[in-house]
């Protein structure tokens, strides 16, 4: 009887250890890039006044998907804006973090400002 109790306790310790390891492993955040790095790279390569072609070339070189919005209906704040998205910049087992980049241009297609924001998606 005593022998079975020892094996039962030992089995419980192994199960509790395995569950603890699994919880710790799935709670880790995996980061491939962050907002500060993206911001610094943009500032270093695309000063204000850069052309839309230069911005598009920058995004193409980094293989960042992007799209230009000329005159959207219902969202005038997005007119003359190049949007880009870095997918899975960070993730956990439950939440994914993407980095959204918006490049705003004037009427002559010159860069007047940009923004870099992390967007989280999950259940």
C-alpha positions, 0 to 999 in steps of 0.5 A, a space after each residue: 500500500 505504501 509503495 502505491 502511495 509513493 508512486 501516486 505522489 511521484 506521478 502527481 509531482 511529474 504531472 504538476 511539473 509538466 503543467 507548470 512548464 506548459 503554462 510558462 512556455 505558452 505565456 512567453 511573448 515572442 517578438 520579431 520586431 517592435 514599434 521603436 525599431 520600426 520607428 527608428 528605421 523609418 526616421 533613418 531612411 525616410 525624412 519628411 519630404 520624401 516622395 511617395 515613390 521613395 516610401 513605396 521603394 522602402 516598403 518593397 525592399 523590406 517586403 512589407 505589404 502596403 496599399 495607397 488610399 487616394 480619396 476614401 469615402 467616409 474617412 477623409 483623414 486617410 486621404 493621400 495615405 500609404 498604409 502598411 502592415 507588419 504581421 506577427 511582430 509579436 505573439 503569444 499563444 493567445 494574442 497576435 501583435 501586428 504593426 500598422 504604419 501610416 504614411 501621410 502625403 500632401 497634394 504633391 505626394 511628399 511625406 508630411 508625417 507617419 505613424 507607427 502603432 502596434 495592434 493586438 488581435 486575439 479572442 
